[in-house]
Amino acid sequence: MILPGKITRLYILDLGLFDVRGGERIIGIPGYLMETDRGQRILMDTGFPPDYLTDADRPERDGLPRFGRLIGFRPQQTAEGALALLGLTPQSIDLVILTHGHIDHVGSLPLFAHAPIVMTARERAEPAPLYFGSARPIPWPDTTYHLIEADTPVCQGLTLVPTPGHTPGHLSALVDLPDGRRVILAADAINRASEPAEAFADSMDPAASQASANYLLSLADPDAVLIYGHEPAQWPLLPKAPHPW
C-alpha cells in the first residue's frame, strides 16, 4: 500500500460542463476527493487548466474548439475552487491520482506538484501529458511518482485498476466506503453508458477498451455504483462537493 490509512469519505468535484461538438452532448467534468481516517486527502484528476478563466485565447491555442467548448466555466469549477468549497487548498492534498493525461483531467496538475502522483507507468512514459490533439503545453511535474502496472491498493478501501484503451495507460479506481458501499470510478474507461454499444469509437484502442470495461464490470458486486467518465444522464444526479457521496 502507498498510504497507511482507510478511506472514510468520497466527494465528487464539479469541474465544469462541456459542450461536445456543438451540441452533440453536454458532459460533466468530474474530479474526486477522498479522505482517510488519518486525515490524508487524495485527489483524483484535476479538470481543465485554471487559466481558461483568465486567458480567453488559451482554448484556441490548445485547439479545443475542434472538440467543443466549456459552458459557463466558473472559478469554483477549477480544481482549486472546488477544493475551496470544502475549506481546502491545493496544499491540503497529500496524494494525486491521475487517470490519464487528457486536458480535462490534467489541466490543474501543476498546482499539485508538492504531492506524489500515482499513475500507470505506460501513461507516464509519454514525453508530456497527452493533453489534446498535438498540444503538449504541460510538462510532467517534478515530483515523486508511484508508477503502477497492475491492480494496486493505495490504502484500505481504494484500489487502482489499469484500464487501457481510451489511452494506453488509462487508470480507474474501486472505492469501498465504511458503510459497505462500493463505487467504481471508471473515468474514461467507460466514458458513458452507450459507449460499449458504440464500440468505444472515441478510444485510442477500442478492443482494449472493451476488455477493460469487461474487467471493471466483473469487479462490481450487485450493489456497486459505477460512475462513468462523462455520462450526460448520470452527471446531474450525482451529489457534488461540498456534499459527500
N, C-alpha and C positions, 0 to 999 in steps of 0.2 A: 504494500500500500504506500501511497505517496504522502498521505496525511493520516494522523492517528485518530481523528475524530469520527463522529457518526452524524449523518445528515439528519437534521431536525426540521428544516423548513425549506420550501421551494417557492420562489417568486418568479412570475413571468413578467419580463420587462417589455413595455410597449416602445419599440424603437422606430415607429413610423408606419405610414401607409404608402404603398407604391402602386402606381397605375402602370400595368404591364401592356406595352404595345398599344397605347391609345385606346384603352377600354376593354381589352381582351379579358382582363380580370383585375380586381383590386385585391392586393395581398397585404397582410400584416407582416411586419419585420420583428421577430421575437429575439430577445436575449433572455438569459436565465441567471438568477442569483440563488445560490444555495448556501445555507448556514449550517454549521456543525455545533455539536454540544460543547465544543471547546472554544467557541467564538470565532472560528475560522470562516472566511467568506470566499466563495468560489464563484467566479463569473464565467459563464459560457456564452461566447460570442459577444461582439461589440458594436454591431449596427453600422450605419453609414458614417462617412467622415463628418466630424462636427463642423468643419468649415463650409459645408454645404449651406449652413445658416448665414454665413458672412461673406462668402465669395460666390456671387451669382454666376460667374463664368466657370467655376470648377466642374460642375456636372458635364458641361460641353467639352471641356478639356479631357475629361475621363471617357468621353464617348457615350455617356449614359443615355442621352436621348434616343439612341438607336434601339434601346431596350424599353425605356419608359421614363416615368418622372415621379418624384416624391410629391405627395399631396399634403399641403399644409404642414410641412415639417416644422416642428416646434422645439425650443430649447430642451424641454423635458423629455423629448424623444431621442436625444443623443444619449450615449451610454452614461456620460457624466450626469446629465439631467435626470435620467431615470433613476440612477442611484440616489440622487439628492432627494427624491420622493420618499426614500427610506431613511433619510438622515445620514447618508453615506457619501463618501468622496472616492475618487479613483484609488487614493492611498489606503482605503479601507479594505481593498481586495488583496487576499493572500495567495490566490492561485487563479490562473486563467486557463480555460479550456477553449481551444479553437477547433470548431468542427471542420472548417476548410477556409481557404483564403479568398473567397469571393468578396466583393466590395461591401455587401450588406452584412457581412459577418466580421470583417477585418478592419473596418473603417476607423474605429477608435483605438485600435490595438496600441499605437504609440503612447497613449495615456497610461498604459498599464505595464510599462517596461520594467517597473520595480519588482514585479511579481513573476515567479516562474510560469512558464507556459507549457501545457500538456497538449500534444497533438501527435498525429502519426508521423513516423519517420518519412513516409512517402510524400506527404504534403510538405514537410519541411525541406525536402530535397529540391523543391523548386528554388531557383535563384532569388525570387522575391514572391510575396503572396500573389496568387493568380489575379486578384482584383477584378478587372473587367476588360474583355477584348484584349487588345495589345498593351493596355495601360498597366504600368507597374510602378506607381509613384511611392508606394510604401515599402521600405526595406524591412527585413525581419529585425525585430528589436534585439538589442544587445542585452540578453538576459539568460537565465538558466532555462534549458529546455528538457522536459521529460518526453522522450520520443518513444512511442509505443508501436507495436506491430501486431498485437493480439489483444483479446479481451483483457482489460486491466482494471482492477479495483483502485479507485482513487482514495476512498475511505469507506467505512462501513455505510452501506446504503447508496453508493454511487459507483457504477461500473461503466467504463467506456468501451465501446464496441466499434472497431474499424468496419466501415460500411462503404467500400469503394464503389465507384460508378459515377455518381454526379461529378465528382472529381476523383482522381486516382487515390487520394489519401483522405477521403471523407471519413468523418467520425460521428457516431451517435452515442447516446447515453441512456442508461437504465437507472432510475431513481426509485429507491424503496423508502417510503416515508414511515415514521414511527407508528402510525395508525394502521399499517398494513397495506396501504395503497401502493401500487406500482405505477409509475409514469414512465413511458417510453418517449424520450426526446429524440425523434427521428431525424430532426434537422432536414437537410435536403436529400437524405437517403430516400425518403418518401415525401416529396415536395407537397403533394396534395392527394386527396383520396382518389382522384381519377387518373393519377399518373401511371399505375400499372396497366390500366386499360389502354392508355395512350402509348404504351411500350417505352416509357421513360424517354420521350423524344427530346427533352432538354438535357439529357445526361451525356457526359463525355463517353461513357461506355454503357449502353443500355443493357447488355447482357449481365454485366457485373452489378448494375443497379437492381435488376430483378433478383439476382442471387442474394444481394444484401437485404432487400426488402423481405424476401422469404425468411432469411435468418432472423431479422428483427421480429417478425410476426411469430416465429417459432418460440421466441422468448417471452411472449405475452401470455400471462395467465388469463382466465376468463374475465377477471375484474380489472385488468390493466387498462389504463388510458393511454392511447397513442396520440401524441401531439405532432401533427405534421409540420413540415418546414414552413409552408405558406398556404394553408388551405383557407380559401376565402370564406367558406361557410362556418368553419370552426373558430376562426380568429375572434369574431365579436362575442362568442360565448365563453371565452377563457377569462378567468379573473386576472386582472393586471395589478402589478405593484402600484400602490403600497399594500394591496390585499394579497395575502398568501394563497397558494394553491390549496 
